[in-house]
């Protein structure tokens, strides 16, 4: 039997499989049998119903049942669907600024792009992290490095502002925390703004620290402020920056690190490749663990084709 391939798509907002309708839970599936004997399993999941963690929860339950096991084998408790835990306060009370949701910061034009997978070996990752403060997370260090390579590749003006969109899983950040088996969308975003000149000239640790601070400030108070802000925007009829594109100066990096994305065994063994089948647009990146943890991590990056060669040289230090 040939290689088995599984593709998991937690962030696909529109169903790309026109041969089936979206189910009431916002889920569509496509299975493609390859001539080599492999199988590609594609999922289209509406982001309103679930985030990446929820998608993995669904995939792991599905594959466990496919192997003839009880779902309790991976999730002893049934999923929690109670959305009232993320309800806005009455009255809403916004205590932080949330420019990441402002349409004014998503004023880019649609640009053709290609997506490439960049392997980051343990040695390269160690070299990148050694340029930052001790204890820096893989996400912060690698995102800082990616940000710099993007600025170089696009030839951005030193005086321009570059913005990084940072998504954060809030399950353990709320007080009280969300149940471990909460099934829904529990992601909020924050924004890091740095001058291009500083991204390029400051030590890598400077940029990583700015990212770290943005991630750390997403606490219960910040999350409640986001929820209230979105509630007020909804009342005004605002789309909260839906369906718009980032300008060329900006970057969006999603972390799948720590998520068991390769734990999707239908009975054929673990998948050889897991990735989003559709990117949000140019400047979007995903950081994932390699199937074998000893192989390091991977970065999936969407970028305009004319910048690829320069980006790869900057990313790999050539």
C-alpha angles and dihedrals in degrees: 000000000000130000115300118222127192125189120197119195112189095160102049106123098181123048108247094191106086092184094077138039124243109262122233089264091056096254132135128175136201126185118194121190111209126213091240090062095259126126129218115203113196125189129193111201126179110234092221090066100042146357129215094286090050091048091053089048089055094044094049092048091047094049092045091055090045088059090054095252130129114263087233086071088081103016113032092187126054117251119276114231099176105133094178090086087071096044119132118255122256108266099018113241118196111198101167136047114251107192091157088078095047117110088218089072093050100060099126126125124241108267130188111254143172128214122228132182113227117197115218109200120212089252094052091046091050091050091051093048092047088063089061134061117290113274096024112155122249090242095053095044096044093044091052090051092047091048092054093048090050092052090050094047095049093044092229119190113259092232094053121104116239121200129204120202111215119194116202131196105229099191094106096028098068123087107252095026121238114259112272089241095049108143114204143064110313100162128118129177136228130189131229116196120193133162112255089233090059093047088055102037106031120083113274089246090063091061093041090053092053089053091046092053091051092051093046096051092062095099133140094284092049093048093049089051091052092050092049092046092053090047091055092045090051091052089054091051094249119155090214093231097308120166097007130123133241117245117248091261094063140084137196118199121186120194121218090170112131092022115116092232093152093052092095105115114167089179095285096088129260118327119263094216134023123180144137109274093209129036125211091237142285113335094033119128138178124202112207139173116251115246088252108047090212088066094066124229138310133226119209107199132181113209140153108273094235090064099047100093094048091045094052092051091051094044094051095037096242 
